[in-house]
Structures are given as C-alpha cells and as structure tokens.
Amino acid sequence: MRIGIFGSYASQREGVGSDLDVVIIVKRSNEPFERRGAFFYPLDFPVPVDLLVYTEEEWKKLEEEGLRITKEIRWLTF
C-alpha cells in the first residue's frame, strides 16, 4: 500500500556506514511481524537495509500512539 523511509536517509544525514530504514505498509498479513521483511528484502541494494513491514491496522495503531517513527517517515510516491 505504501513505502516510506525514515532515519538518516530521510533526513539527508546519511554517511559512511548508514543503512536505509524502510517501512512497508501492507493491507494485511498472516506472517508474524519478524518474518514479513523476508518477502520484501532487496537482495541487490548498494547499502544495508533495515526493513519494517506493518499491516495497515498495526501502522494506524502506531500513529494513534504518536510514535516518533510515524512522524519522521517520508512516504515515497510512484
């Protein structure tokens, strides 16, 4: 549904050794949170990727709780 970045690349503070922090929002998933990233992880990427995959419902809950990640994310447009 949506893909966004946060952290050093989103704030344009990346440097040597920075990883790309990515959030993917999916409609729903039967997989546990800790296994979802395996379905989306980019194998040939020039920097390490920290990938978090949330369902739409989980992300909405994080937004309601006001977690920092939900405020810092920069959504990509395609």
N, C-alpha and C positions, 0 to 999 in steps of 0.2 A: 504494500500500500504506500509506504513512504520509506525513504532512505535519508539519513542525516549524519552529519559529523559533529563532533564536539572535541574539546581539548585543544592541544597546541596547533593543529592544522586549522581548526575552525576559527581560532583567534589570531591566526597568522604569526604564531610564536614558535613554529617548528624549527628544529635544528638537528644537528647530527645526533642520531640515535632516537629521534622521535618516532613514535608509531602513529598510525592513523586510527583514531577512535570512531567507530561507525555504529550507528543504531539502525536496525531494520525493523519496521513495524509490519507485521503480517495480520491478516484478518483473524486467523485462529491457528492453533497448532495442537496436535496430540502428543508432540515430543516435549520432554521436560526442558526447562529453560537452558540448562547447562549443555544440552546436546543439539540445540537448534542451529547454532552457528556452523556446525559441520556441513549443513546443507547449502550454505551461502558463502563459505570462506573462499576468497580469491586465492588460487594457487600461484599464479604468476604475477605478483604485485611487487613493485620496486621498494616498498617499505613494509615493515611488520604491521599487521592489522589487529586491532583489538575489537572484536565484533560482538555486539549485543543484539539479540533478536527477541523482541517483545511482541505479544499479541496486542491487538487494538485495545482490549479490555485492560490488560496489565499497564499499558502506557497511560491510559486515561487515569488509572488509579495513581500512578506516579505524579501526573500533572496535578491531580487534586491534593496530593500530599505536599506539593510545592517543592519537590526535589530539585536540586541545583541543575542536574543534567537536563531537565525538561526546559529550563530557562536559557541554557547556553547552546542548545542544539541549533545548527544551521541546516535547514532542510534543503536537499538538492532538488532541482527541478529538471525535468526531462522533456 
